[in-house]
Amino acid sequence: MRARLNPGLLIPAWLAVALPAQAACVVDARPVTFGVVDVSRVTFSTGRIEILCEEAVTVAIALSSTAGGQRRMIGPGDRGLVYELYTDATYRQVWGDGRGRGVPVQAAVAAGERRRLTVYGVVPAQPGVPAGRYAAQLVISITF
């Protein structure tokens, strides 16, 4: 089964998902927000995805990617700002959907236990881009 979430910048509040054979899951997500971005320096932030299921399941969580290009947020004056999302705190593995840049995250969810996954975001320094608030639309796909 595949659940698709279409959030503001990263992730919606929650989603109840019906699984085969009476299992059900609730997905709760908190966005990666960078606030007012100072483009003269690197900016870091985190978000999270939590999954709670009645039955034990293994899930694949994909974040929409950009077919080989870089993720971009739009901000003041419709200017673009490059950013990236990672699966790890070392910022080495891009979190994507497996079709462009990055890979989905595989996670085992124990019955009745909340599984929390952190999304690590980074905006590299980008001189020449105006400081301000930037946002992007992502699609989160969860395959059970």
Backbone as JSON, one array per atom type, in Angstrom:
{
  "sequence": "MRARLNPGLLIPAWLAVALPAQAACVVDARPVTFGVVDVSRVTFSTGRIEILCEEAVTVAIALSSTAGGQRRMIGPGDRGLVYELYTDATYRQVWGDGRGRGVPVQAAVAAGERRRLTVYGVVPAQPGVPAGRYAAQLVISITF",
  "N": [[0.84, -1.17, 0.0], [0.45, 2.28, -0.63], [0.94, 5.42, 0.69], [0.27, 8.77, 0.07], [1.42, 11.97, 0.8], [0.9, 15.39, 0.66], [2.48, 18.07, 1.44], [3.1, 21.38, 2.96], [5.95, 22.84, 3.51], [7.6, 20.27, 3.59], [6.03, 18.37, 5.48], [2.82, 17.07, 6.45], [0.39, 17.34, 9.16], [-0.87, 14.83, 10.21], [-1.79, 11.47, 9.26], [-4.06, 8.92, 8.76], [-3.74, 5.58, 7.93], [-5.01, 2.83, 6.29], [-4.19, -0.54, 6.45], [-3.69, -3.75, 4.87], [-5.55, -6.56, 6.17], [-6.71, -5.71, 8.75], [-4.78, -4.05, 10.0], [-3.62, -0.83, 11.02], [-2.2, 2.4, 10.58], [-0.82, 5.42, 11.9], [0.45, 8.41, 10.75], [2.61, 10.95, 11.62], [3.94, 14.08, 11.04], [6.52, 16.53, 11.12], [7.56, 19.59, 9.82], [10.62, 20.41, 8.05], [12.0, 23.35, 8.77], [13.51, 26.37, 7.91], [13.38, 28.95, 8.74], [14.07, 32.48, 8.65], [16.33, 32.75, 6.19], [19.76, 33.22, 6.26], [21.7, 33.91, 3.76], [24.42, 34.07, 3.59], [25.68, 32.18, 5.04], [25.88, 28.67, 5.96], [22.88, 26.94, 6.64], [21.19, 24.92, 8.94], [18.65, 22.49, 9.71], [16.1, 20.43, 11.22], [13.53, 17.98, 10.71], [10.77, 15.75, 11.29], [9.44, 12.44, 10.93], [6.93, 10.43, 12.11], [5.74, 7.2, 12.78], [3.12, 5.14, 13.74], [1.86, 2.01, 14.28], [-0.71, -0.53, 14.38], [-0.06, -3.17, 13.88], [3.01, -4.99, 13.36], [5.11, -3.7, 10.86], [7.02, -3.2, 7.85], [8.28, -0.36, 6.34], [8.77, 1.81, 3.52], [9.95, 4.98, 3.11], [9.64, 7.67, 1.09], [10.88, 10.75, -0.15], [9.91, 13.24, -2.33], [11.93, 13.89, -5.17], [14.21, 15.6, -7.38], [14.61, 14.69, -10.16], [17.52, 14.23, -10.71], [18.47, 16.85, -10.48], [18.89, 19.7, -8.26], [17.21, 20.27, -5.16], [14.94, 22.97, -4.74], [13.88, 25.89, -3.07], [11.39, 28.46, -3.07], [11.42, 31.97, -2.72], [11.69, 35.38, -1.58], [10.83, 37.69, -4.1], [10.38, 35.69, -5.93], [12.7, 34.21, -6.14], [15.01, 31.49, -6.34], [16.27, 29.1, -4.01], [18.73, 26.85, -3.21], [18.52, 23.72, -1.55], [18.89, 20.8, 0.57], [17.86, 17.5, 1.62], [18.51, 15.03, 4.05], [19.21, 11.66, 5.16], [20.7, 11.23, 7.36], [22.68, 12.49, 10.16], [25.2, 13.18, 9.38], [25.02, 14.23, 6.93], [25.39, 12.85, 4.5], [23.9, 10.93, 3.05], [21.5, 11.43, 0.71], [18.06, 11.99, 1.09], [15.62, 10.71, -0.8], [13.54, 9.64, -3.52], [14.42, 7.52, -4.92], [14.28, 7.66, -7.66], [15.33, 10.0, -8.67], [17.75, 12.03, -7.35], [19.01, 10.59, -4.4], [17.67, 8.24, -1.91], [14.89, 6.17, -0.79], [13.95, 5.73, 2.68], [14.18, 2.82, 4.55], [12.29, 1.28, 7.08], [11.6, -0.51, 10.03], [8.65, -0.99, 11.82], [7.53, -1.53, 14.95], [4.76, -3.31, 16.4], [2.38, -1.24, 17.87], [4.3, 0.56, 18.76], [5.83, 3.74, 18.54], [7.61, 4.89, 15.77], [10.23, 6.97, 15.13], [11.64, 9.05, 12.73], [14.25, 11.1, 11.73], [14.53, 13.94, 9.68], [17.05, 15.49, 8.03], [17.96, 18.71, 7.21], [19.62, 21.02, 5.01], [20.8, 24.18, 3.99], [22.99, 25.4, 1.78], [25.51, 28.03, 1.85], [24.75, 30.83, -0.17], [25.69, 33.23, -1.83], [24.48, 36.26, -3.28], [21.84, 35.63, -3.45], [18.75, 36.74, -2.19], [18.26, 37.28, 1.34], [15.77, 35.76, 3.44], [12.46, 34.31, 3.89], [11.87, 31.08, 2.72], [10.18, 28.54, 0.82], [9.04, 25.22, -0.07], [7.33, 22.63, -1.9], [6.82, 19.29, -1.12], [6.41, 15.79, -1.77], [5.53, 13.14, 0.22], [5.91, 9.74, 0.2], [4.72, 6.74, 1.42], [5.35, 3.42, 1.56], [3.92, 0.38, 2.33]],
  "CA": [[0.0, 0.0, 0.0], [1.24, 3.5, -0.74], [0.25, 6.62, 1.18], [0.91, 9.97, -0.46], [1.15, 13.17, 1.55], [1.32, 16.56, -0.1], [2.57, 19.09, 2.47], [3.64, 22.72, 2.74], [7.39, 22.55, 3.37], [7.93, 18.94, 4.03], [5.23, 17.28, 5.96], [1.57, 17.46, 7.08], [0.22, 17.02, 10.58], [-1.03, 13.39, 10.45], [-2.54, 10.73, 8.27], [-4.39, 7.55, 9.15], [-3.58, 4.72, 6.77], [-5.52, 1.47, 6.49], [-3.35, -1.58, 5.87], [-4.4, -5.02, 4.71], [-5.76, -7.44, 7.34], [-7.05, -4.97, 9.97], [-3.73, -3.2, 10.54], [-3.78, 0.6, 10.73], [-1.07, 3.21, 11.0], [-0.97, 6.87, 11.94], [1.71, 9.06, 10.4], [2.68, 12.32, 12.1], [5.15, 14.66, 10.48], [6.86, 17.91, 11.44], [8.36, 20.07, 8.69], [11.95, 20.99, 8.15], [11.84, 24.78, 8.53], [14.79, 27.07, 8.04], [13.15, 30.31, 9.21], [14.64, 33.48, 7.74], [17.62, 32.19, 5.78], [20.9, 34.1, 6.04], [22.34, 33.22, 2.64], [25.88, 34.19, 3.65], [26.23, 31.05, 5.79], [25.14, 27.4, 5.88], [21.78, 26.85, 7.59], [20.77, 23.54, 9.2], [17.4, 22.3, 10.44], [15.6, 19.05, 11.19], [12.11, 17.7, 10.78], [10.63, 14.35, 11.68], [8.3, 11.64, 10.49], [6.64, 9.39, 13.1], [4.77, 6.21, 12.32], [2.61, 4.27, 14.8], [1.0, 1.0, 13.64], [-1.28, -1.57, 15.24], [0.66, -4.4, 13.58], [4.39, -4.77, 12.93], [5.24, -3.55, 9.42], [8.22, -2.57, 7.33], [7.86, 0.69, 5.43], [9.75, 2.59, 2.75], [9.5, 6.36, 3.12], [10.3, 8.41, 0.02], [10.62, 12.18, -0.3], [10.04, 13.57, -3.75], [13.23, 14.44, -5.54], [14.2, 16.45, -8.57], [15.2, 14.05, -11.35], [18.93, 14.49, -10.92], [18.83, 18.22, -10.14], [18.9, 20.04, -6.85], [15.96, 20.77, -4.59], [14.92, 24.43, -4.66], [12.77, 26.59, -2.42], [11.11, 29.77, -3.67], [11.32, 32.99, -1.68], [11.49, 36.78, -1.97], [10.99, 38.0, -5.52], [10.34, 34.42, -6.66], [14.07, 33.71, -6.3], [15.21, 30.12, -5.9], [17.33, 28.83, -3.04], [19.04, 25.42, -3.21], [18.58, 23.05, -0.25], [18.87, 19.34, 0.44], [17.37, 16.72, 2.76], [19.37, 13.87, 4.25], [18.75, 10.6, 6.06], [21.64, 11.08, 8.49], [23.23, 13.71, 10.73], [26.49, 13.49, 8.74], [24.66, 14.84, 5.65], [26.03, 12.09, 3.42], [22.93, 10.18, 2.23], [20.34, 12.24, 0.34], [16.76, 11.32, 1.24], [14.86, 10.96, -2.01], [12.53, 8.64, -3.87], [15.06, 6.45, -5.69], [14.2, 7.92, -9.1], [16.24, 11.11, -8.96], [18.8, 11.99, -6.34], [18.62, 10.08, -3.09], [17.01, 6.95, -1.75], [13.9, 6.09, 0.28], [14.41, 5.15, 3.94], [13.48, 1.61, 4.98], [12.18, 1.27, 8.54], [10.71, -1.49, 10.67], [7.81, -0.37, 12.84], [7.0, -2.57, 15.84], [3.35, -3.15, 16.73], [2.07, -0.39, 19.01], [5.41, 1.44, 19.13], [6.05, 4.87, 17.64], [8.93, 4.92, 15.13], [10.56, 8.34, 14.77], [12.72, 9.22, 11.77], [14.62, 12.49, 11.61], [14.89, 14.44, 8.37], [18.09, 16.5, 8.23], [17.97, 19.65, 6.1], [20.72, 21.97, 4.94], [20.84, 25.19, 2.94], [24.37, 25.89, 1.69], [25.67, 29.47, 1.63], [24.46, 31.16, -1.56], [25.81, 34.67, -2.05], [23.74, 36.76, -4.44], [20.43, 35.3, -3.28], [18.28, 37.56, -1.07], [17.86, 36.64, 2.6], [14.32, 35.78, 3.63], [11.77, 33.03, 4.12], [11.72, 30.29, 1.5], [9.35, 27.35, 1.02], [8.95, 24.27, -1.18], [6.34, 21.57, -1.78], [7.34, 17.93, -1.27], [5.46, 14.69, -1.63], [6.04, 12.02, 1.01], [5.24, 8.49, -0.15], [5.04, 5.66, 2.36], [4.94, 2.14, 1.01], [3.85, -0.66, 3.37]],
  "C": [[0.89, 1.23, 0.0], [0.39, 4.67, -0.23], [0.99, 7.83, 0.64], [0.46, 11.16, 0.36], [1.66, 14.33, 0.74], [1.33, 17.77, 0.81], [2.99, 20.46, 1.99], [5.13, 22.59, 2.53], [7.66, 21.3, 4.15], [6.74, 18.13, 4.43], [3.95, 17.75, 6.64], [1.47, 16.99, 8.52], [0.06, 15.52, 10.85], [-1.85, 12.78, 9.33], [-2.82, 9.34, 8.81], [-4.4, 6.7, 7.89], [-4.11, 3.33, 7.1], [-4.6, 0.49, 5.76], [-4.17, -2.84, 5.69], [-4.52, -5.76, 6.04], [-5.84, -6.67, 8.65], [-5.96, -4.08, 10.55], [-4.01, -1.75, 10.16], [-2.56, 1.33, 11.27], [-1.47, 4.68, 11.03], [0.41, 7.44, 11.67], [1.62, 10.51, 10.86], [3.99, 12.9, 11.6], [5.29, 16.12, 10.88], [7.82, 18.41, 10.37], [9.78, 20.45, 9.06], [11.74, 22.47, 7.81], [13.16, 25.48, 8.8], [14.63, 28.49, 8.56], [13.63, 31.31, 8.17], [16.06, 33.03, 7.44], [18.63, 33.32, 5.57], [21.76, 33.42, 4.99], [23.86, 33.31, 2.65], [26.52, 33.04, 4.41], [25.36, 29.81, 5.6], [24.08, 27.39, 6.97], [21.34, 25.4, 7.7], [19.43, 23.53, 9.92], [17.03, 20.82, 10.38], [14.08, 19.05, 11.21], [11.98, 16.26, 11.22], [9.39, 13.74, 11.06], [8.13, 10.56, 11.54], [5.55, 8.49, 12.56], [4.41, 5.32, 13.51], [1.61, 3.31, 14.15], [0.48, -0.01, 14.65], [-0.52, -2.88, 15.09], [2.09, -4.05, 13.19], [4.43, -4.72, 11.4], [6.63, -3.01, 9.09], [7.75, -1.57, 6.28], [9.05, 1.25, 4.66], [9.18, 3.99, 2.65], [10.33, 7.14, 2.1], [9.91, 9.87, 0.08], [10.85, 12.53, -1.76], [11.38, 14.23, -4.03], [13.1, 15.17, -6.86], [14.99, 15.82, -9.7], [16.64, 14.46, -11.65], [19.39, 15.89, -10.58], [18.85, 18.44, -8.64], [17.52, 20.51, -6.41], [16.06, 22.29, -4.49], [13.68, 24.88, -3.91], [12.6, 27.93, -3.13], [10.87, 30.77, -2.55], [11.11, 34.37, -2.25], [11.76, 37.01, -3.45], [10.99, 36.76, -6.41], [11.73, 33.88, -6.97], [14.16, 32.3, -5.74], [16.39, 30.0, -4.96], [17.53, 27.31, -2.99], [19.07, 24.92, -1.77], [18.62, 21.55, -0.49], [18.38, 18.72, 1.73], [18.16, 15.43, 2.83], [18.76, 12.9, 5.26], [19.56, 10.53, 7.34], [22.23, 12.43, 8.91], [24.6, 14.07, 10.15], [26.27, 14.13, 7.35], [25.35, 14.17, 4.46], [25.03, 11.41, 2.5], [21.69, 11.04, 1.97], [19.08, 11.4, 0.47], [15.92, 11.68, 0.02], [13.83, 9.87, -2.26], [13.11, 7.51, -4.71], [15.01, 6.67, -7.19], [15.12, 9.05, -9.53], [17.42, 10.97, -8.02], [18.23, 11.39, -5.06], [17.83, 8.79, -3.11], [15.91, 7.05, -0.69], [14.54, 5.47, 1.53], [13.54, 3.95, 4.27], [13.44, 1.6, 6.5], [11.21, 0.18, 8.99], [9.96, -0.76, 11.77], [7.2, -1.5, 13.67], [5.53, -2.27, 16.17], [3.18, -2.29, 17.98], [3.18, 0.54, 19.45], [5.61, 2.52, 18.08], [7.48, 4.83, 17.09], [9.17, 6.34, 14.64], [11.78, 8.35, 13.84], [13.0, 10.72, 11.64], [15.0, 12.8, 10.17], [15.86, 15.6, 8.6], [18.15, 17.4, 7.0], [19.15, 20.6, 6.17], [20.52, 22.9, 3.74], [22.27, 25.67, 2.87], [24.39, 27.41, 1.52], [25.48, 29.75, 0.14], [24.5, 32.67, -1.76], [25.06, 35.08, -3.32], [22.26, 36.44, -4.4], [19.92, 36.11, -2.09], [17.94, 36.73, 0.17], [16.35, 36.7, 2.7], [13.77, 34.4, 3.94], [11.53, 32.36, 2.77], [10.88, 29.07, 1.82], [9.34, 26.5, -0.24], [7.85, 23.26, -0.88], [7.04, 20.24, -2.01], [6.19, 16.95, -1.21], [6.17, 13.6, -0.84], [5.23, 10.79, 0.62], [5.7, 7.42, 0.81], [4.47, 4.38, 1.8], [5.02, 1.09, 2.11], [3.99, -2.02, 2.73]]
}
